[in-house]
Amino acid sequence: MTKFRGFIAIDVESNKKLTDFENEIKKTGADLKLVETNNIHITLKFLGDTEETLIDEIEKIMTNAAKAISSFNIQLKGSGVFPNNTYIKIVWLGIKNGEPIAEMAQRIDDQTSKIGFEKEKRGFSPHLTIARVKTARNKDKLLQVLEKYRDVEFADIKVEAVKLKKSELTPNGPIYTDLKIIKI
């Protein structure tokens, strides 16, 4: 059986405000890895190692999760970190009006657990990962930038599709390939 590293997501296009934010984060000298501009997405469900034979079943689950929802708009607004300001692992942007995303994520989580994927232990928190932090180097400078952008609205986005993606890890960063696209 052939496996791939999979996840279900909503793609997000970059824009000038987002690029400016990323550039300011880079200038802090913090020890982090920014998500590549063309890879920015909202993860609904990380699947991990996935049998290719499950692709059609996953597509049905995605279709069922999306069919009760018509296209909708979200706002990327504000910045923050997970898990907290003392121990930073993830830099994120907040999502306003993310209820439909949370609803889809919950449906996908429930249904994928029935075909062998582990159910999420934490509740779904709609967010957009911008960077993964490696060490505490220049943490204070990073927190200053995040405070500056705490209430900034970065984009208004129309969500029209959810995607099953394949992630190939390379030394230059992940390469994502769309395997299935479900229109909302």
Residue pairs with C-beta under 8 A, 6 or more apart in sequence:
1 51
1 52
1 53
2 51
2 52
3 49
3 50
3 51
3 52
4 49
4 50
4 52
4 166
4 167
4 179
5 47
5 48
5 49
5 50
5 166
5 167
5 168
5 169
6 47
6 48
6 49
6 50
6 58
6 164
6 165
6 166
6 167
6 179
7 43
7 44
7 45
7 46
7 47
7 164
7 165
7 167
8 43
8 44
8 45
8 47
8 58
8 62
8 108
8 162
8 163
8 164
8 165
9 41
9 42
9 43
9 44
9 162
9 163
9 165
10 41
10 42
10 44
10 101
10 159
10 161
10 162
10 163
11 40
11 41
11 161
11 163
12 40
12 41
12 42
12 76
12 128
12 155
12 157
13 40
13 157
14 37
14 38
14 40
15 154
15 155
17 152
17 154
17 155
18 40
18 76
18 93
18 130
18 154
18 155
19 37
21 79
21 93
21 130
21 145
21 149
21 152
21 154
22 34
22 37
22 130
22 131
24 145
24 148
24 149
25 32
25 34
25 91
25 130
25 131
25 142
25 145
26 34
28 138
28 141
28 142
28 144
28 145
29 137
29 138
29 141
30 133
30 137
30 138
30 139
30 141
30 142
31 133
31 134
31 135
31 136
31 137
31 138
32 91
32 131
32 132
32 133
32 134
32 142
33 131
33 132
33 134
33 173
34 130
34 131
35 129
35 130
35 131
35 132
36 173
36 174
39 173
39 174
39 176
40 128
40 130
41 128
41 165
41 176
42 95
42 101
42 126
42 127
42 128
43 129
44 101
44 104
44 105
44 108
44 124
44 162
45 105
45 108
45 109
45 112
45 117
45 120
47 58
47 112
47 117
48 117
50 58
54 115
54 116
55 164
55 179
55 180
57 115
58 112
58 115
58 164
58 180
59 164
59 180
59 182
61 107
61 108
61 111
61 112
61 115
62 108
62 162
62 164
62 180
62 182
63 182
64 107
64 111
65 104
65 107
65 108
65 111
65 162
66 104
66 162
66 182
66 183
66 184
68 103
69 100
69 103
69 104
69 184
70 184
71 158
71 159
71 160
71 184
72 97
72 100
72 158
72 159
72 184
73 97
73 156
73 157
73 158
73 159
74 95
74 96
74 97
74 98
74 101
74 126
74 156
74 157
74 159
75 95
75 96
75 97
75 153
75 155
75 156
75 157
76 93
76 94
76 95
76 96
76 128
76 153
76 154
76 155
76 157
77 93
77 94
77 95
77 96
77 151
77 152
77 153
77 154
78 93
78 94
78 149
78 150
78 151
78 152
79 91
79 92
79 93
79 94
79 130
79 146
79 149
79 150
79 152
80 91
80 92
80 94
80 127
80 146
80 150
81 88
81 89
81 90
81 91
81 92
81 133
81 143
81 146
82 88
82 89
82 90
82 92
82 127
83 89
85 143
88 133
88 136
88 139
88 142
88 143
89 132
89 133
90 129
90 131
90 132
90 133
91 129
91 130
91 131
91 132
91 133
91 142
91 146
92 127
92 128
92 129
92 130
93 127
93 128
93 130
93 154
94 126
94 127
95 101
95 126
95 127
95 128
98 126
100 159
101 124
101 126
101 159
102 124
102 126
104 162
105 124
105 126
106 124
109 119
109 120
109 124
110 119
113 119
133 142
159 184
160 183
160 184
161 181
161 182
161 183
161 184
162 181
162 182
162 184
163 178
163 179
163 180
163 181
163 182
164 178
164 179
164 180
164 181
165 176
165 177
165 178
165 179
166 176
166 177
166 179
167 174
167 175
167 176
168 174
168 175
168 176
168 177
